[in-house]
Amino acid sequence: MPGASRYNAALVNNEEYAKQIAQQPESDEPWSPSQAEFGLNEHLLTVISDQIQALTILTSKVNGGKPGEVKPQPRPKSAIEEAKKQAELEWARGFIQRLGFPADAI
């Protein structure tokens, strides 16, 4: 079901369900949207939002302000991206071991 469905609206307004969710521990991972609900429109909106944020920070810097850093909007995570990150990390560990550093130095 899409996030904006009537079913989900009824579910989140159900008192028993709300109590069950409130008792669950918070996740350490930041929230990200699901692949199924992240289409072209959502992708373009996140890109536009990130660019507006970057322009706001740049404008602040140019005018002498001390802006923070750009915090990109959350995007869906896939198993493919996670596997690529792991492969890159393994390659980097092997590389630094060849240079004489311990693998856990990363």
C-alpha positions in Angstrom: 0.0 0.0 0.0 1.2 3.5 -0.8 2.1 5.7 2.2 -0.8 8.0 1.5 -3.5 5.4 1.4 -6.7 5.4 3.5 -5.6 2.1 5.0 -2.3 3.6 6.3 -4.2 6.7 7.6 -6.6 4.5 9.6 -3.7 2.3 10.8 -1.6 5.2 12.2 -4.7 6.7 13.9 -5.5 3.3 15.7 -4.8 3.7 19.4 -3.8 0.0 19.9 -1.4 0.1 16.9 0.1 3.4 18.1 0.8 1.9 21.6 2.6 -1.1 20.0 4.7 1.1 17.8 5.6 3.4 20.7 6.9 0.5 22.7 9.4 -0.6 20.0 13.0 0.6 20.3 14.2 3.3 17.9 16.4 2.3 15.0 20.0 3.5 14.8 19.8 3.8 11.0 18.5 6.9 9.5 15.1 6.7 7.7 15.1 6.2 3.9 12.2 5.7 1.5 11.4 2.3 0.0 12.4 1.6 -3.6 8.7 0.9 -4.4 7.6 4.4 -3.5 10.6 6.2 -5.0 9.9 7.0 -8.6 11.2 9.6 -11.1 9.1 12.4 -9.5 10.5 11.7 -6.0 14.1 11.4 -7.4 13.8 14.8 -9.1 12.3 16.4 -6.0 15.2 15.2 -3.9 17.7 16.5 -6.4 15.9 19.9 -6.5 15.8 20.1 -2.7 19.5 19.3 -2.5 20.4 22.0 -5.0 18.2 24.6 -3.3 20.0 23.7 0.0 23.4 24.1 -1.7 22.4 27.5 -3.2 21.2 28.7 0.2 24.5 27.7 1.8 26.4 29.4 -1.0 24.4 32.6 -0.7 25.0 32.6 3.0 28.8 32.1 2.5 29.0 34.9 -0.1 27.2 37.3 2.3 29.7 36.5 5.1 27.6 34.0 7.0 28.8 30.7 8.5 26.4 28.1 7.0 26.4 24.4 7.8 26.9 21.6 5.3 24.6 20.3 2.8 22.5 17.4 4.2 21.2 15.4 1.2 17.6 14.2 1.3 17.3 10.5 2.1 17.2 8.1 -0.9 16.3 4.5 -1.0 19.0 1.9 -0.3 19.4 -1.2 -2.3 21.3 -4.4 -1.7 23.3 -3.7 -4.9 24.6 -0.4 -3.4 25.4 -2.1 -0.1 27.3 -4.9 -2.0 29.3 -2.2 -3.9 30.2 -0.4 -0.7 31.4 -3.7 0.9 33.4 -4.6 -2.2 35.0 -1.1 -2.2 35.8 -1.5 1.5 37.4 -4.9 1.0 39.5 -3.5 -1.9 40.7 -0.6 0.3 41.6 -2.9 3.2 43.6 -5.1 0.9 45.3 -2.0 -0.6 46.4 -0.5 2.7 47.6 -4.0 3.9 49.9 -4.1 0.8 51.3 -0.7 2.0 52.0 -2.2 5.4 49.1 -0.8 7.4 46.7 -3.0 9.4 43.3 -3.7 7.7 41.3 -2.2 10.5 43.0 1.2 10.0 40.1 2.3 7.8 
